[in-house]
């Protein structure tokens, strides 16, 4: 059973005898959990002659078990065994579903402990029935564990949810969070242990980040949230693999901070102005890659690796690519403007600069295009919420292209589900965060609707 996708049901459990060749045997239940066999022994023993191999239970039918005739005591014993089988089945299903609800991938020993608790067998399981304890690496503190975790990410021991190696970008982001933790421990003059990752740590770490500054000012909720998300991931791995029993990270208060950022998009008129600008070659390449993204919805990381010979089918007029971030396959129609840009580069994609350089240059291009309407946004920095007004070009980044694609397509009446097939969004809720139509634009679009006539 895969805890990520499957539900635990009765038909996934197999009850059998431990020693079917002997006169009496313990009863065990087995199942597969994430490609690992889980075995648990019931408290009852049964005479093997009274066991139904196919049904996986005691034989209570006197026609099949002649020993039951005139023997009410045996009838009670066998009925109690089947009751224990039923109780174990229900308890095991409940334990698995509880772990699933907490998004925990438990070890066999953790499941057995919880199952013992459910069945009231705490401390009663024989040593011979217990799973041998795993030899764990020893870590002097939490930071040395994080170092080891990152090393396992690098060598492919730790994989993503799809069973694939983590990308270098993902591992680099984990490393940034590790560096922030190290800075925190140095400035606070403390040593983090597994047990110290609790609510006191959480509150002090958030306070520390609110008081700190980086090159662009105070830390915002989403940046803090990224660090907290990675810290929870580190300690969860330690908990699930038996390095610690500390589960403070499961508390409701140990939450990942998140703020819905007020972001902008570029209208089709604005994109036309940008597209028709006379620019030097280096800026033109940045602009052209940006425009491709605006009309395909592709992320910067996928534009950077776009290979026309592999990903573009001019006959079918489609781009087919496995996205770098989600590893999902997307198939995108090629618009006339995208085809024109590719032809400009001899049917090749324009070369892109680094993401940081692209963000800087695209702001300069948008300033040249006089995309400078004032935009007022509410944002939180250093734990304080405030309103700020910027000329629109200062808010444009490489990711604005993807948001512009989704919003402009939506405004043109393309169905949400069709756009999501291209952007790769799994839910309409997450997709709608990309749609940046103002209340005024929404009202104008509704003016022609039959309801308002």
C-alpha positions, 0 to 999 in steps of 0.5 A, a space after each residue: 500500500 502506498 500511503 501517498 495515494 492508496 486507502 487502506 482497505 480490508 482486502 489489502 490485509 492478509 491474515 495467516 498462520 506463522 507456523 502452519 506446519 505445527 499443531 498450534 500457531 500464532 496468527 499474523 496480519 501482513 500488508 505491503 506499505 510503500 514496498 515494505 512488508 508489514 507484519 503484526 502478530 495477534 495475541 491469540 494462538 489457534 490450532 492449525 486444523 481450525 484455520 481457514 487458509 483462504 478466508 484468513 480466519 477461524 472456522 466457526 462452521 460445525 459442518 467444516 469443523 467437526 470438533 465444534 459439535 457438542 463443544 460450546 467452549 471451542 465455539 466461544 474460543 474461535 468466535 473470540 479469535 475472529 472478533 480479534 481479527 476484526 478488531 485488528 483489521 479496523 484498528 490497523 485501517 484507523 492507524 494508517 488513515 491517522 498517519 495519512 491525515 498527518 502526512 506522515 510516512 511511518 516506519 513499521 515500528 511506529 505503526 506497531 506501537 500505534 496499533 498496540 495502543 489502539 488494541 490496548 496491548 501496550 508493553 504486551 508484545 513479545 520481544 520476538 515479535 518486535 521489529 529489530 531496531 534499526 541502527 541509526 547514524 549518530 548526530 551531535 545536533 540538529 544542524 549536523 543532521 541537516 548536513 547529512 540530509 542534504 548529502 542524501 539529497 545530493 547522492 540521490 538517496 532522498 527522492 521527491 514524491 515521484 521517486 525522482 532525484 531532486 533538482 539542483 535548484 531544489 537542493 540549493 534552496 534547502 541549502 539556503 534554509 540551512 544557511 539561515 538556520 546557521 546564521 540564526 544559531 550563531 547570532 543567538 549563541 545557541 546549539 539546536 538539538 532535535 528536541 529544541 525544534 519546538 514552539 519556543 524555537 518557532 516563535 523565536 526564529 520568526 521573531 529573529 527574521 522579522 528583526 533581520 534585513 537582507 539586501 532588499 530590506 526586511 523579510 516578507 512572510 513568503 520568504 519566512 514561510 519557505 524557511 519554515 517549510 524546509 525546517 518542518 521537512 527536515 524534522 519530519 524526516 528525522 521523526 519518521 525515520 526514528 532519529 527523534 520522537 519530537 513531534 512538535 512540528 505537528 502542532 497547529 501553531 507550527 505553521 508555514 507563513 504565507 501571504 497572497 502577494 498582490 502581483 501584476 500582469 501585462 495586458 495584450 496592449 502592453 505586450 504589443 508595445 514591448 514587442 515592437 520596441 527597437 532594442 539592442 540585441 542583448 535586450 531584444 533576446 531578453 524581450 523575445 524570451 519574455 514574450 514567448 513565455 507570455 504566449 505559452 505560459 512556460 516558466 523561465 526555467 523551461 524557456 531556458 532549456 527550450 530545444 526546438 529540435 526536441 520540444 517543437 513540432 511545427 507541423 502540429 504547431 505545438 510545443 511539448 515539454 516536461 516541465 523542470 519544476 513539476 516534471 509534468 508533461 504540457 502540450 502548448 499550441 504555438 501562437 503566430 507571435 511565438 512562431 515569428 520569434 522562433 523564425 527570427 532566431 532561425 527556428 531556435 529559441 532566443 538565449 536567456 540570461 540568468 533569472 536575476 539578470 532577466 528580471 533587471 533587464 525586463 524592468 528596464 525594457 518595460 520602463 522604456 515602453 513607458 509601462 509606468 502606471 502607478 500600482 499600489 499594493 499592500 505588503 508585509 515586511 518585518 511583521 508590519 503590513 503597509 501600503 506602497 505605490 510603485 510604477 508598474 514596470 518596477 513590479 515586472 519579473 520573469 514570472 509576470 509572463 506566466 501570469 500574463 498568459 493565464 490572465 489574458 487567455 482567461 479574459 479572452 474566454 479560454 476555459 479555465 481547465 484548458 489553460 490549466 492543461 498548459 500551465 500545469 495547475 492541478 486545482 482551480 483554486 491555485 490557478 485562480 491565484 494567477 488571474 490578476 483581473 482588477 475589480 474594474 476590469 471585471 465590472 467592464 467585462 460583465 457590462 456586455 453580459 446578458 444579465 446586466 443588459 
